[in-house]
Amino acid sequence: MNEQEYLSKYDRNAYLSPLVTVDAVLFTYHEETLKVLLVERANHPDKGMWGLPGGFIDEEQDSTLEQAILRKLKEKTGVIPPYIEQLCTVGNHFRDKRGWSVTVCYTALIAYQACQHYIDSVGSAKWVAISDIENMSLAFDHSMLYQQARERLKQKSLYSIVPGFALPEVFTLTELQHVHEVLIGKTLQKKIFSPSLRAG
C-alpha cells in the first residue's frame, strides 16, 4: 500500500481528538489606560461569563491558526489588528467542561478608534480596563491567559515600541510613554525612555 492509498482509507474518527480553539488577548489604549476586549458567552459552558474573543477552528475557512484567530477577531472588531503574536498553547482535560481541550492563544493590539464603532454594534463585546480585569472571574482559564499576555506585553515595553500598536496611527511621544508606564507600573523619565526603544 502506498501513501496515497493509505491516506484515502485513513479514518480520522478512529481516534478521539481534543477540542481545538484559538483565543486572543486584544489590548487597546483608551481613557489613559490599557483595556482588553472581553466577550460575553452566549452558550454553555460558562454561559453568561465574560471571556476572551476566540472560538473553534473552521477547517473549511481556516488554512492556518493565524487565519482562524484573525477571522474570530474580525467578527468582533470589524478589522484586522495591526499587531498579533502567538503567545502560548495550553492543553489539558480540565480547562473545558466539554472534554480534553487545546487552545492556541495570541496577544494582539489595536487602536480604540479603529474598531469602536463596530464593537458598539456587537452587544456581547466590551472593553474592560486592566485594573478591573484583575477582580473579574473569566470563563475557562482565560484569567491565566490574560495574565500571561499582560506579562509578555510588559516585557516588550522594556525594550520596544510594540505597545504603541494600541495607539492611533498618529500619536505623541507622551502618549506612548504613558502606555509603557501603565504596563511597567512606574513613571519613566523622558530622557531615558526615548533612546531605549526599538520597533519589534
Secondary structure in CASP SS format (residue, H / E / C, confidence):
PFRMAT SS
TARGET T0000
AUTHOR 0000-0000-0000
METHOD secondary structure of the structure
MODEL  1
M C 1.00
N C 1.00
E H 1.00
Q H 1.00
E H 1.00
Y H 1.00
L H 1.00
S H 1.00
K H 1.00
Y C 1.00
D C 1.00
R H 1.00
N H 1.00
A H 1.00
Y C 1.00
L C 1.00
S C 1.00
P C 1.00
L E 1.00
V E 1.00
T E 1.00
V E 1.00
D E 1.00
A E 1.00
V E 1.00
L E 1.00
F E 1.00
T E 1.00
Y E 1.00
H E 1.00
E C 1.00
E C 1.00
T E 1.00
L E 1.00
K E 1.00
V E 1.00
L E 1.00
L E 1.00
V E 1.00
E E 1.00
R C 1.00
A C 1.00
N C 1.00
H C 1.00
P C 1.00
D C 1.00
K C 1.00
G C 1.00
M C 1.00
W E 1.00
G E 1.00
L C 1.00
P C 1.00
G E 1.00
G E 1.00
F E 1.00
I C 1.00
D C 1.00
E C 1.00
E C 1.00
Q C 1.00
D C 1.00
S C 1.00
T C 1.00
L H 1.00
E H 1.00
Q H 1.00
A H 1.00
I H 1.00
L H 1.00
R H 1.00
K H 1.00
L H 1.00
K H 1.00
E H 1.00
K H 1.00
T H 1.00
G C 1.00
V C 1.00
I C 1.00
P C 1.00
P C 1.00
Y E 1.00
I E 1.00
E E 1.00
Q E 1.00
L E 1.00
C E 1.00
T E 1.00
V E 1.00
G E 1.00
N E 1.00
H C 1.00
F C 1.00
R C 1.00
D C 1.00
K C 1.00
R C 1.00
G C 1.00
W C 1.00
S E 1.00
V E 1.00
T E 1.00
V E 1.00
C E 1.00
Y E 1.00
T E 1.00
A E 1.00
L E 1.00
I C 1.00
A C 1.00
Y H 1.00
Q H 1.00
A H 1.00
C H 1.00
Q H 1.00
H H 1.00
Y H 1.00
I H 1.00
D C 1.00
S C 1.00
V C 1.00
G C 1.00
S C 1.00
A E 1.00
K E 1.00
W E 1.00
V E 1.00
A E 1.00
I H 1.00
S H 1.00
D H 1.00
I H 1.00
E C 1.00
N C 1.00
M C 1.00
S C 1.00
L C 1.00
A C 1.00
F C 1.00
D C 1.00
H H 1.00
S H 1.00
M H 1.00
L H 1.00
Y H 1.00
Q H 1.00
Q H 1.00
A H 1.00
R H 1.00
E H 1.00
R H 1.00
L H 1.00
K H 1.00
Q H 1.00
K H 1.00
S H 1.00
L C 1.00
Y C 1.00
S C 1.00
I C 1.00
V H 1.00
P H 1.00
G H 1.00
F H 1.00
A H 1.00
L C 1.00
P C 1.00
E C 1.00
V C 1.00
F C 1.00
T C 1.00
L H 1.00
T H 1.00
E H 1.00
L H 1.00
Q H 1.00
H H 1.00
V H 1.00
H H 1.00
E H 1.00
V H 1.00
L H 1.00
I H 1.00
G C 1.00
K C 1.00
T C 1.00
L C 1.00
Q C 1.00
K H 1.00
K H 1.00
I H 1.00
F H 1.00
S H 1.00
P H 1.00
S H 1.00
L C 1.00
R C 1.00
A C 1.00
G C 1.00
END
